[in-house]
Amino acid sequence: MPINPQAYIATCRSEISKVYQLTKEGKPDDVLKHRTEGFIRAGIFLEVLSAQDAKHLMETQHLAIFGESVEERKKRKASFEQLKIDDPDKYFAEPAINRKR
């Protein structure tokens, strides 16, 4: 039975969304994350999607769930980590909801 590329990509999108949503809710699921990564890698191996397609899917879903790109989120989180080291009082003056998201 041939693979339906549209259905495969839709499933990838759905699984990526679940992973990101759980992370956003503070309930990351490493098993689901690794299973999703494996599913995506299988799609690349089977040539159902390219590595660039997979990256685009992840970026699109990340933006939809978190409201910022993967790179923006990494930079923001890194700046909070540096602030925690440089000026702990200022770090803790920032509302936890802003540090956590």
C-alpha positions, -999 to +999 in steps of 0.1 A: +000+000+000+016+033-010+020+061+015-003+091+012+021+121+015-007+145+025-019+122+053+016+116+065+024+153+066-009+160+084-001+134+110+034+150+114+018+184+119-007+170+145+020+152+165+043+182+165+014+203+177+007+179+206+044+180+216+045+218+216+012+222+233+022+198+262+055+217+265+036+250+267+013+236+294+044+227+314+038+189+309+065+179+284+062+143+272+096+130+261+082+097+249+058+115+225+086+139+215+110+111+206+082+091+188+073+122+168+110+128+159+112+092+148+081+095+127+094+126+110+128+109+103+110+080+088+091+103+065+124+118+054+139+083+049+109+072+029+111+105+009+076+115+019+090+148+030+123+165+029+144+177+059+135+212+048+098+204+048+101+189+083+119+220+096+092+242+080+065+221+097+082+224+131+087+262+127+051+267+116+037+247+145+061+263+170+049+298+159+013+288+161+016+273+196+042+296+212+036+328+192+073+330+184+099+312+162+122+285+176+151+309+173+133+337+191+123+314+219+159+301+223+172+337+224+146+348+250+152+318+272+190+323+270+187+360+279+166+350+310+193+324+320+220+350+316+200+375+337+196+349+364+234+347+366+241+384+362+213+399+383+192+374+402+171+402+418+161+415+384+155+380+371+131+372+400+114+407+396+102+395+362+069+377+365+072+339+365+047+337+337+071+357+314+101+336+324+082+303+320+066+307+286 
